[in-house]
């Protein structure tokens, strides 16, 4: 894919209303090999880049693409933003906290820019797709040089060249349904574990969620390209892949072939990659075929992330989740029955508009029933442009904070209880590298973090580890 040199001098600004539209327009699959134009290849010669990533695993993988693009332009990475010639912030729009962190970091960058005006600053990712964010950048952060969104990462070299040439703020954000662009280069953070996108976007439109607006419509990659990518990773010695999508269970439903997530899981299992994971799942699309395939293949890890969000049917309906507490528990029971060593994690929102104490207790009831290994818990954060942001919310913040505290107490109890089962057990751990205390660290098949005593020669290998100590959020062990 030759990088397009065409483009308008006018800015492309985000529009959430346009971003939320869904048409029957077919998805374009851009399959050509990526090729960087010759004139861009030395732009970063003797220069350094720094990139800070917020948010989900898909953002982390996007950052791997951005790093590869910059290094094709001869930039070198630095871990200190004060030494960088270009600073990129790859942002997340899910919660207000992510907004605050990004703007807080921008304050530090501004001070650096005052002493070194030649530093290029770029904002990308989901926040760049939000109208209010870009308006703020145009009014109060005019020194930010480049703003681009989730649909045009591959055009970063063009935008960077424009900025260096014109010395003007470049804003290019497309509020579109989106395409599938293959073969964007990637610089993977690990030699042992890899992220693999299987689809983009989301059409669920949960009332609190900004993702369908920032990431576009649901669009699946063609299976042959995914399988080819995994086979290439196998040939390079990778031990684990994680299949990524906003709702991976819905994979294939937008393709013109009878091929679903269950089919994809089976085909990837047959590549003999030692470990396969996937995230994130929506309970609505988790079918029996998927469960059967997970049960059938030992290299599909028994770790499922299944967001609950609320245990109250009334709140679930307001959230637009399209399942009930009963249906969710039916699915969990089926998963636990078919996959006995299942590790189950979830997401829960506390304080959704209109949530009563009774609604909150319904959530606690589900947590007590499911006994999750791990739960990511949050206070509701209104996102501008979503239906939930307009809902009447009379619950005081102090009440929401107390509910979150009470919920976390229950979650922590089950996390510790589930970890206790591992004491004295021998488990398989993929050793990823050194931990904070200088020992080795890695993860079990059930996604338990293990701090391991052992030799560095085991890094990158799946080894047997005896668990010697159990904590709420991690395990300690020694290589057998």
VENNOR-V206794 format. One record per residue. N is the residue number from 1. RES is the residue in one letter. PSI is psi in degrees with one decimal (999 if undefined). D_FIRST is the distance of its C-alpha to the first C-alpha in whole Angstrom. Layout:
n = (N;N)
res = (RES;RES)
psi = (PSI;PSI)
d_first = (D_FIRST;D_FIRST)
//
This chain:
n = (1;2;3;4;5;6;7;8;9;10;11;12;13;14;15;16;17;18;19;20;21;22;23;24;25;26;27;28;29;30;31;32;33;34;35;36;37;38;39;40;41;42;43;44;45;46;47;48;49;50;51;52;53;54;55;56;57;58;59;60;61;62;63;64;65;66;67;68;69;70;71;72;73;74;75;76;77;78;79;80;81;82;83;84;85;86;87;88;89;90;91;92;93;94;95;96;97;98;99;100;101;102;103;104;105;106;107;108;109;110;111;112;113;114;115;116;117;118;119;120;121;122;123;124;125;126;127;128;129;130;131;132;133;134;135;136;137;138;139;140;141;142;143;144;145;146;147;148;149;150;151;152;153;154;155;156;157;158;159;160;161;162;163;164;165;166;167;168;169;170;171;172;173;174;175;176;177;178;179;180;181;182;183;184;185;186;187;188;189;190;191;192;193;194;195;196;197;198;199;200;201;202;203;204;205;206;207;208;209;210;211;212;213;214;215;216;217;218;219;220;221;222;223;224;225;226;227;228;229;230;231;232;233;234;235;236;237;238;239;240;241;242;243;244;245;246;247;248;249;250;251;252;253;254;255;256;257;258;259;260;261;262;263;264;265;266;267;268;269;270;271;272;273;274;275;276;277;278;279;280;281;282;283;284;285;286;287;288;289;290;291;292;293;294;295;296;297;298;299;300;301;302;303;304;305;306;307;308;309;310;311;312;313;314;315;316;317;318;319;320;321;322;323;324;325;326;327;328;329;330;331;332;333;334;335;336;337;338;339;340;341;342;343;344;345;346;347;348;349;350;351;352;353;354;355;356;357;358;359;360;361;362;363;364;365;366;367;368;369;370;371;372;373;374;375;376;377;378;379;380;381;382;383;384;385;386;387;388;389;390;391;392;393;394;395;396;397;398;399;400;401;402;403;404;405;406;407;408;409;410;411;412;413;414;415;416;417;418;419;420;421;422;423;424;425;426;427;428;429;430;431;432;433;434;435;436;437;438;439;440;441;442;443;444;445;446;447;448;449;450;451;452;453;454;455;456;457;458;459;460;461;462;463;464;465;466;467;468;469;470;471;472;473;474;475;476;477;478;479;480)
res = (X;X;X;X;X;X;X;X;X;X;X;X;X;X;X;X;X;X;X;X;X;X;X;X;X;X;X;X;X;X;X;X;X;X;X;X;X;X;X;X;X;X;X;X;X;X;X;X;X;X;X;X;X;X;X;X;X;X;X;X;X;X;X;X;X;X;X;X;X;X;X;X;X;X;X;X;X;X;X;X;X;X;X;X;X;X;X;X;X;X;X;X;X;X;X;X;X;X;X;X;X;X;X;X;X;X;X;X;X;X;X;X;X;X;X;X;X;X;X;X;X;X;X;X;X;X;X;X;X;X;X;X;X;X;X;X;X;X;X;X;X;X;X;X;X;X;X;X;X;X;X;X;X;X;X;X;X;X;X;X;X;X;X;X;X;X;X;X;X;X;X;X;X;X;X;X;X;X;X;X;X;X;X;X;X;X;X;X;X;X;X;X;X;X;X;X;X;X;X;X;X;X;X;X;X;X;X;X;X;X;X;X;X;X;X;X;X;X;X;X;X;X;X;X;X;X;X;X;X;X;X;X;X;X;X;X;X;X;X;X;X;X;X;X;X;X;X;X;X;X;X;X;X;X;X;X;X;X;X;X;X;X;X;X;X;X;X;X;X;X;X;X;X;X;X;X;X;X;X;X;X;X;X;X;X;X;X;X;X;X;X;X;X;X;X;X;X;X;X;X;X;X;X;X;X;X;X;X;X;X;X;X;X;X;X;X;X;X;X;X;X;X;X;X;X;X;X;X;X;X;X;X;X;X;X;X;X;X;X;X;X;X;X;X;X;X;X;X;X;X;X;X;X;X;X;X;X;X;X;X;X;X;X;X;X;X;X;X;X;X;X;X;X;X;X;X;X;X;X;X;X;X;X;X;X;X;X;X;X;X;X;X;X;X;X;X;X;X;X;X;X;X;X;X;X;X;X;X;X;X;X;X;X;X;X;X;X;X;X;X;X;X;X;X;X;X;X;X;X;X;X;X;X;X;X;X;X;X;X;X;X;X;X;X;X;X;X;X;X;X;X;X;X;X;X;X;X;X;X;X;X;X;X;X;X;X;X;X;X;X;X;X;X;X;X;X;X;X;X;X)
psi = (107.9;130.0;126.6;131.6;-0.4;158.0;155.4;152.7;-18.7;156.7;150.5;106.2;149.2;152.0;105.3;-33.1;-44.3;-38.6;-24.7;-4.1;145.5;125.0;178.9;13.6;128.5;148.9;137.5;129.6;110.5;107.3;-8.6;153.1;140.6;135.3;124.4;125.8;144.4;-37.6;-11.0;-11.3;-20.0;14.5;-38.1;16.8;127.1;22.7;160.6;152.3;151.5;133.5;132.6;129.5;131.9;151.5;-148.5;176.5;-29.6;-37.1;-40.2;-42.6;-37.0;-39.5;-35.5;-36.3;-43.6;-42.3;-43.9;-41.7;-45.1;-38.4;-26.6;-25.1;9.7;7.8;151.7;145.4;144.1;147.9;-0.8;113.1;-22.8;-16.5;1.8;151.0;-21.9;131.3;123.9;135.3;113.0;108.8;164.6;141.6;7.4;-41.6;158.0;-32.6;-38.4;-37.5;-49.3;-40.1;-43.0;-48.1;-31.6;-43.1;-33.9;-33.2;-39.4;-37.3;-36.2;-42.6;-39.1;-40.1;-28.8;-31.1;-22.7;84.3;-10.0;-5.3;128.5;131.6;131.0;138.8;129.2;-174.4;-162.9;-35.4;-31.2;-17.7;-3.9;131.6;-47.4;-31.7;-47.5;-36.7;-43.5;-39.5;-35.9;-31.8;-45.1;-13.4;52.7;-16.8;-10.7;126.8;-39.1;135.1;120.8;157.7;-154.5;-13.3;-10.0;38.3;-38.6;-13.4;8.8;-44.7;-40.4;-44.5;-39.4;-42.2;-41.6;-43.7;-44.4;-31.0;-46.4;-22.1;34.5;156.5;126.9;118.2;116.2;94.8;123.6;120.8;78.8;169.3;-32.7;161.0;-177.5;115.1;114.5;163.0;20.5;131.4;156.2;137.9;101.7;140.1;-23.2;152.3;-2.2;-30.6;138.9;142.8;137.6;112.7;131.9;-17.8;166.7;157.9;-178.8;142.0;13.9;-35.4;49.0;140.9;-19.7;-7.3;133.7;-12.1;-43.2;-22.7;-34.8;-21.6;-5.5;-173.6;162.3;125.1;122.1;141.8;153.0;138.9;-35.5;-30.9;-35.6;-48.3;-40.3;-39.1;-42.7;-42.0;-39.0;-39.4;-39.5;-43.9;-23.9;0.3;11.9;144.1;-18.6;139.6;145.0;119.0;126.7;143.2;157.1;-30.6;83.2;-29.2;-25.1;5.3;136.6;-14.3;-18.1;0.1;160.3;23.9;157.5;83.5;116.8;-176.2;-36.5;-43.2;-44.0;-44.9;-42.9;-44.0;-36.8;-36.7;-35.6;-10.3;-13.1;21.1;132.4;-34.5;135.5;129.5;167.4;149.9;152.5;152.0;148.1;130.3;-28.6;-36.1;7.3;101.1;172.6;-32.8;-42.4;-46.4;-43.0;-39.8;-41.2;-42.6;-35.1;-35.6;124.2;-22.7;2.0;114.7;141.1;48.9;113.0;127.6;115.3;91.1;129.4;-49.9;-48.6;150.7;2.8;125.3;-36.9;-44.8;-39.9;-39.4;-42.4;-31.2;-15.4;32.2;-20.6;25.8;164.8;167.7;-42.5;-46.2;-38.7;-46.6;-32.9;-45.5;-44.6;-44.2;-40.3;-44.5;-44.8;-32.5;-42.3;-26.6;83.6;-33.7;27.7;135.0;121.5;125.3;167.4;171.9;140.4;132.4;128.6;141.6;27.8;146.6;125.1;-2.1;127.3;173.5;-36.6;-42.2;-43.9;-40.8;-33.0;-36.6;-44.3;-38.8;-42.4;-41.5;-41.3;-32.0;-46.0;-28.8;59.1;146.5;-30.6;140.1;131.0;113.8;140.3;151.8;138.9;132.5;108.5;133.5;121.8;130.4;-11.8;153.0;-38.2;-25.9;-20.3;-4.0;146.8;129.0;103.0;2.9;122.6;149.5;-38.0;-34.9;-42.2;-41.1;-38.8;-39.1;-41.2;-42.5;-45.9;-41.3;-46.0;-32.0;-42.8;-44.5;-46.0;-36.7;-45.9;-31.2;-45.3;-42.6;-44.9;-35.2;-31.2;-26.3;-19.0;-12.7;125.3;-4.5;154.3;123.6;157.2;128.3;129.9;111.2;119.3;-24.9;-158.7;143.0;-177.0;-28.6;9.5;-11.6;-176.5;158.7;153.4;-172.8;144.9;175.3;-31.2;21.7;34.0;128.8;128.8;127.9;124.0;134.1;124.7;175.5;148.6;-16.9;-13.0;-6.2;129.7;0.7;154.8;116.3;160.6;129.2;131.7;125.7;121.7;-19.6;144.0;133.8;174.2;-40.5;3.2;168.6;153.5;146.1;175.0;145.4;131.9;999)
d_first = (0;4;6;9;12;14;16;20;23;24;24;22;25;25;27;29;30;27;25;28;28;27;26;26;22;20;17;14;12;8;7;5;5;4;6;8;10;13;16;15;15;19;20;21;23;26;26;26;24;26;25;27;26;28;28;27;25;22;22;23;20;18;19;18;15;16;18;15;13;16;17;14;16;19;21;23;25;28;30;32;31;34;32;29;27;25;26;24;25;23;26;28;29;32;35;37;37;33;33;37;35;32;34;37;34;33;37;37;34;35;38;36;34;38;38;35;34;30;29;26;26;23;24;21;22;24;27;24;24;28;30;33;31;29;32;34;31;31;35;36;33;32;32;29;26;23;22;19;19;18;15;13;13;10;11;14;13;14;17;18;18;20;22;23;23;25;27;27;26;23;22;19;20;19;22;20;20;17;14;13;9;9;8;9;11;14;18;20;24;26;26;28;27;23;22;20;19;20;20;19;22;26;28;31;32;35;37;37;33;30;27;27;26;24;22;22;23;23;20;20;17;17;20;19;15;18;20;18;17;21;22;20;22;25;24;24;27;26;29;28;25;26;24;23;23;26;28;27;30;28;25;24;27;24;23;24;26;29;27;28;28;31;29;26;29;30;27;26;30;30;27;30;29;32;31;29;30;28;29;30;32;33;37;36;34;35;37;39;36;34;38;39;36;36;40;39;36;38;34;33;35;38;37;36;35;37;37;40;40;44;47;48;48;49;46;43;44;44;40;39;38;40;42;45;47;48;45;43;46;46;43;44;47;45;42;45;47;44;43;46;44;42;41;41;39;39;38;41;42;45;47;45;46;50;50;53;55;55;52;51;54;52;49;51;52;49;48;52;51;47;48;45;44;42;41;39;41;41;43;42;39;39;35;36;34;35;38;40;40;43;45;48;49;52;52;53;50;53;53;50;50;53;51;48;51;52;49;48;52;51;48;49;52;50;47;50;52;49;48;52;51;49;52;53;50;48;45;41;39;36;37;34;35;38;40;41;45;43;44;41;39;37;37;39;38;39;37;40;40;42;43;44;47;45;44;40;40;39;36;33;36;37;41;44;46;49;49;52;52;50;49;48;44;44;46;47;48;48;46;49)
//
